[in-house]
């Protein structure tokens, strides 16, 4: 009688579940101290704010101050670095920074008046863009508080500074002059002038010249009246507190942003009272005018 053949079975193989190299202090490979690649890797345990701003050393010097100074030096003396800044300006801004006004007429209809229809929105867009672009590119530099740059020049200057310092600083000024078409003007300021008064150390509510509330929201900025290294200028030892919002809700933004149109079609007209206030409801498609 022939014997039944046994079916070939699968052999069990013992697997060593332990890693070849044990990490010291935990089971993560990235934290091991016995590897040649990571044994001398000692990253900083400080908070990001401490790494960037330092601990409020002498004269407010910090890692960011040193990095900003090196960035300016490289851009000033290296043609390749200057080319990077110019390319960033050309790609982001271009030769003209134009307004694209698109008022949300449906919200205006629900909140203000039914006369804000689609035809009004189309006509308003054409009139607003033509007037804005004409004033923005004027040689008189109405948007610039120094009257040296056009609106496009201001944006290109801010973008260029952002490339090598990581920020741009500006304040919204209200200039009353009879020949101005409007009173609002942008004053660009070197970020190096943003610092704690009298170079005091950082606190939970004051960091690198930014005053915050108990929840961490910025409420004011402390700006040095002159560049920090202008020691012979008495204004270099004085600081001005710039509130982020005026009592009537006008904003002074640290980060540069030209707000040609407000959110959701909130049209702003400038009057002679020194404040910005909402425009009156129009009586017709072309009745929006400056008071």
Secondary structure, DSSP 8 states (H G I E B T S, - for coil): -----------------S-SS--TTSS-GGG-SSSTTTTT-----S-HHHHHHTT--GGG--HHHHHHHHHHHHHHH-HHHHHHHHHHHHHHT-S---------HHHHHHHT-TT--HHHHHHHHHHHHHHHHHHHT-TT-TTBTTS-S-HHHHHHHHHHHHHHHS--EEEEEE---TT-S-SEEEEEE-GGGB--GGG---BTTEETTEEE-TTS-EEEEEEESS-TT-TT-GGGG-EEEEESB-TTS-B--SB----SS-GGG--EEE-SSSSEEE----SSTT-----
